[in-house]
Amino acid sequence: MRNKYFGTDGIRGTVNKGNITGEKFFKFGLASSNYFKNLKKAKQVAIIAKDTRLSGYTLEPALVSGLVSGGMHVFTLGPLPTNGLAMLTKSMKANMGIMITASHNPFHDNGLKLFGPDGLKLSNKIEKKIEKLIDAKNTKQLTNPKLLGRVKRLEDGNDKYIKIIRKNFPKNFNLKGTKIVLDCANGAGYKAAPRLLKDLGAKVISLAVRPNGFNINEKCGSMYPENIKKAVRKFKAHIGIAFDGDADRIIMCDESGKVINGDQIIAMLAKRWKSKKILKGGVIGTLMSNYGLEKYLKSENIKFYRSKVGDRYVKEKMKKLNFNLGGEQSGHIILGKFATTGDGLMVALEVLFSLRKKKKASDLLNVFKPLPQVLENVNVRDKNLVDKNKCKVAIRNANKIMGRKGRVLVRKSGTEPKIRIMAESNDKKLVQKCIKMIKQSI
């Protein structure tokens, strides 16, 4: 049974519609507060961070009001990368962390990502329990006036996050002599990322670090890698790095301007970690991971398994199999040795740490030959069209035509009103034929 409010990555939608209203955020806060209160833990603390959307400043007060009305104390951190929030939830021993973000979506969307005291995203089971509380009568959940929570703003969230990250690398690690093009998508990483890289001695050419509430992900960041591609060539940089709105995704480009996606970064890390005896178990990818990655890891005797699309599912499978590396082609990469969720800045540092011995990014990051893959997004009013018989028949026929020459995958987006069609094969005409067949059925 599907969740009523929570999708594959928290709650997300258009601001002032459906679930993304002040009224609903009050209910989310109150329900979350009551869930943790029911666990009968003495300390009731939530910490809240957000990306740079203007709507965050209208939704946050409603969320805080709900949490405090349920008796939970709240610390607000302001703009901070998602994994920074996860790290601080754990280090501050809070009951929960709430990230107000719509990740890579445009400014008119917003949402929530919820983390437990271990810094992990809440399980589907816990989300269902919170959903029941959301729909319960509020009067039963409102606390006694004497037990209302308190609210405090912390101004050093980014400093605390940077400090935790730096502890994972040797004290003498520096980036002197390295020129980096950095695109922060006018999002949550616009403070921490440039500051940390400059502190390490790198020369940083920063793009999209002037958020105005409306320009997050607007033709910038990991969804528009052509920006770092052009800038790397223009400034003769050693590497380009691009994050999404909440900085949990990373896309890179080498010194020639060739774009490097999550699959290539994962392959490089798996190879390096195995040689350093850091890799634990193997690698978790998703249904979208390129077959070339699977083939490469097999050739290196590295175990590879696929999960459903979504870094939450990647992490769940990593935990189940006791693996410490996993991620998605889109750039959500989880370094289990360091983090509990995707962290663009942490992944960037791990790559840069590997580059420090005068290697070229092109030599380091072009690890395997990918199978040509085409992804098309179809905007729809109803994502359930993919479950209709007409579409199911088209998908079945496309797979029959593709045969052993490749594969076809069709799925609903967990975060947007889109159906995603992916086909991969060395036969480009066959790929286009299969995609066209499925698009027509939708």
N, C-alpha and C positions, 0 to 999 in steps of 0.2 A: 504493500500500500504506500502510495506517494505521500510525502509530507505536504501539509497544507500551506505552510509559509516558507520553509527552508528549501532551497534548491541544492545543486551540487556544490555550491560554495557560499553558504550563508543565505541571506535574504537580499534580493536585488530587484530594482525596477525604476520606473520613472517617478521623479519627485512630485509630490502632491497628488499622486494617484495610487490606488490600490493599497499596498502595504507600506509605501514610503511616504507616510504622513506623520505629523507631530502626534496625532492621536494614537496611531499604531505604535510609534516608537515609545510612547509612554507605557503602553501595554507590554511591549517587549521587555522594557526595563523592569516593570513591576513583576512580570512573570519570571524573569531570570533571577531577580532578587529573591522571590519566594521559593524557587527551586533550590537554590543554595541554602536558604534559611531552613528548609525542610530536611537538609542533610544534618542539621543540628551541630554545625561547627561553630565554635565560639566567635571566631573572627569573621566578619562579613565585609569584604573589600572587593571593589571592582575598579579596574583602571581602563580608561577610554582614550583611544587615539583616533586620528582621522587623516584623510588625505586633504587636498586643497580645494575641494568643491565648495562653492558658496553655500550650497544647501546644508553642508555639514554644520554650519553655524546656526541653522534653524532646527535641525533634527537632534543635535547633541543636547540642548537644554531639555527637550522633551524626554529623551532617554534617561538623562541624569535625574529628572524629576520622578520618573517611574522607579528607578533604582532606590533613590532616597526614600520615596514613599513606602517602599517595602522594607526599609530598615537597613539598607546597605550603604556603607561609606564609599565615596567615590573620589578617585584621583583622575584629573583630566591632564593629558599630556600635549594636546595640540597636534599639528602635523608630524607624523612619524611613520616610517616604513612598517608594513604589516608584521614582518618578523621581529622588528624592534619591539612592537607591542607584545608579541608572543614571548620574547626573551624576558621582558620586564615583568610580565605576569608571573613568570616562574621565579625570577630573582627577588621580586618584592613579596613573594608568597601570598599573592592575591587569590581570591576564590575564582575570579574570572577576568578575562580581558575582552574588550569589545572594540573592534576596529570599524569605524564608520567609513565605508568606501564602496565604490562600484568598480574597483580594479581598473581594467583597461577600457571600460565603457565610457561614452562621452559624458560631458559635464551635467547633462539634464537627468542622468541616472544617479542613484545612490543606493546604499544598502548597509548590511552588517555582516561581519565575520566574528564568530564567537569562539573564544579559547578557554580551556579549562586551566586549573592550577598547575598542570604539568606542561603548559605551553602548547598543548596539542589542540587542534580544532575539535569541537564537541562532536561526539558520536551521533549517529542517526537516532539511536535509542534515547539519548538525552534530549536531542532536539524535539522528538515526539512528546516527551514529558513536558517540556517548556511550552510547546504548542497547546497542550491541554490547559495549561495555566493561563495562556493568553486569552483563551475563549471563556475562562471562568469569570464569575462576577467579581469585579474589582473590589467591591466593599469587603469581601472576605479576605482580601490580600493586603489591604492597607493597614500599616502598622499603627500602634498607639503613638500619639504625638510626642511622648517622651522618648520614644525609641527611633525617631527619624534619623536617617543617616546624615553624615556631614560631607561637604564637598571641598576639595582643595586642588588648586592648579599647581602642577609641577612644571617648571620652566626648563629643567635639565634632562628631559627625556632623550633627546638626541645625543647628549654627552654620555649618558649612561649606556645607551645602545652602542655607541662607538667604542667605549671602554671595554664592553663585553666582547665585541668582535676582535679588537686588537689582542686580547688575551689568548686568542687561538693561534697566533703567529709568533715566531721568535722576536725578541726585543730588537734585534739588529736588522729586521726586515725593513727594507726601504725601497722606494721607487725612483730614486734619483736617476736622471737621464732618460726616464720614460715619458713620452708624450702621449697623452690620452685624450680622445674626444669623448665627452660624456653628455648623454642626452637623458635628462631626468623627467621628461614628459610633463613638465610643470606640475609635478605631483609630489607625493609624500617624501620622496628621497632628495628633494631639492636642497635641503640643508646638510644632511649627514654625508651624502656621497661626495660632493666636491670637497667638503672640509676634510674628510678622512684621507682622500687621495692626495690632497695638497699637503696635509700633515706628514704623509709618508714620503714627500719629496718629489712627487710627480708634477709635470707641467700639464695642467688640465685646461682644455678648451671646452667650456661648459655651454651646452645648448638647453633651451627650455627649462630655465631655472628662475623664471619670473612669473609665478602663478598669480592670476587675478580673479580666481573663483570660477572662471568660465573656460579657460584655455587648457585645462588638464586633458591630456591625450589628443589635443587638437592638432592633427597633422604633425605629430611628434611622438617620441618615445619608441618602445619596442614594436609598435604596430606600423611604424614608418621608418624602417631601417635605412632607407635611402638618404636620410639626413646625416647619419653618422658616416655613411658610405662616401658622400660628397665631401664632408668636412675632413675625413681622414686623408683623402687625396689632396685636398686644398692645403692643409697644414702639415702634410707629410708626417702624420702621427704614426705611432707604432701599433695602435689598436683603437677600436671604437667600441663604446659600451652604451647600450640603451636600456632603460627600465620602463615599466608601465606605471600607471597612476599610483599604485600603492607599493611599488618597488619590490614586488615578489616575483616578477619575471625579468629575465635578461636575454637580450639578443646582442650579438657582437659582430664586428667585422674585422678582418685582418688588415695588414698594412697596405694591401693592394686595393682594399675596398670590397672584398668578397664577403658577403653576409654569412654569418655563422649562426645556425639555429641551435635550439636546445639539444637536439639529438647528437650533433657534433661535439658540443661541450661535454655531454654525458660520456661519450665515447672516450674523449681525451682524459677525463677524470678517472674513468674506470681503468684505463690503461695505466695511468700514473699511480693510482691508489693500489692497484694490484702489485706493481713493481716495488712499491714502498711498504707492501704488506699492511696497508691501511684498509683495503676493501674487505668488507665483511659479507660473506654469502654470495652476493652478485648484484645485479641491477634490476630495478623495476621500471618498466616503461608503461605506455598505455596502448590502447587500440590504434591510436594515431601515430605511434612511433614508426619511423621508416624501416622497411624490411632490411635495408642496407645496414642499419644499426644492429639489428638482431643477428644478421649474418656475420658481421664483424666480431661481435662479442663471442659468438660461437667459435670463431676461428682462434680467438684468444683464450678459449676454455673458461669463459666467464658466463655464469648462469644468467639467463634473462627471462623474465616473466612479464606479462602484460596485465594491467589493471583496467578498470573503466576509466574514461577520461575525467580528469579532475585531480588536482594534487592531493586532495583529501583521501581519495581512493588509493593513490600511489603510496601515501604514508601508511594507510591501514595495512596494505599488503607488505610494505617494508617491515612494519612492526610484527606482523604475523609470521613472516619468514626470517626475521632477525637480520635483514639486509640494511646496509647503511648508505646506499646511493640509489636515487630514483628520480624520475622527472618526466617532463613532457617536451615535445617538440617546440611548443610555444614559448618555452623558456622558464617554466616553473621547474626549478631543480632543487631537490631536497638533499642537503648534505647532512646525513644522519649523525655524522661525527660532531657536527657543530650546531645544527638547527633542527627545529621541530616542524618547520614549514618552509615554503619557498622563500629565498632571500637573495635578491639580485646582487646586492652589494657584497655579501659573503662569497657568492660564486665568483664575482668579478675578482675579488682579492685572491681566491684560490687559483684562478687562472693566471693572474699577474704574478703570483708567487712562483708559478711554474715557468714563467717567462723571464724571471730575473737573471738567468744565466745567459743573457745576450741572445736568446733564441728569437726567431721571427714568429709572429703570430700565425702566419700562413703555414709554417712547418709544424707548429704545435696543434693547431685547431682543425686542419683538414685531414681527419683521421681515416674516414671510410668513404667509399663512393656510394652516394645515396641512389636508391631507385627513383626515377622520375615520378613525382607525386603532384597531383593537382587537387586543390581544395577549393570548393565553391560554396558560398553561403547564400541560401535562398531566404529572403525576407518573407515571413508569413504572419497571418493574423492568428492562425491556430497551428501550433507545433505538432498536434496530434494527427495531422494529415499524414505523417510518416507511418502511422499505425493503420491507415485505411487500406483496404484490400487492393485498390488500384496501384498504390505506391509499393506495397509488399510484392506484388506480381512483377513490377518494373525492377525492383531490387534483385529479385530472384533471377529474372531473365538476364540482367546485367552481369551477375556473378557467373551465370552459365556461359555467357559469351566470353567473359574474361578468362574463365578456366584456370589453368595453371600459369598463365602469363602475368598474373598480378593479383590484385584484390580490390574490392569495392567496400566502402564503409559509409553508412548513412545513419546519422543520429540527430536528435534534438539538441540544440544548444541548452546548456543548463543555466545560462545567464542572460540570454538575449532572445527576442522573438525570431529565431532563425532555425532553419534546418541545414545541417552541414553535410555536404557530399564530398567524400574523398575517394580518389581512385589512383592507384599506382601501378605502373607497368612501363617497360621500355618501349611499348607500342603506343605512341602518342595518339594516333587516330582512334585506337581502341578505347583509350581513356576518355577522349572527348565524346565518343559514341555512347559509352555507358553513362556518363554524366548527363548528357542531353536526354537520354531515355528516362532517367529518374526525375530530372527537372520537369519534363513534360507531364509526368504523372502527378507532380505536386501542383 
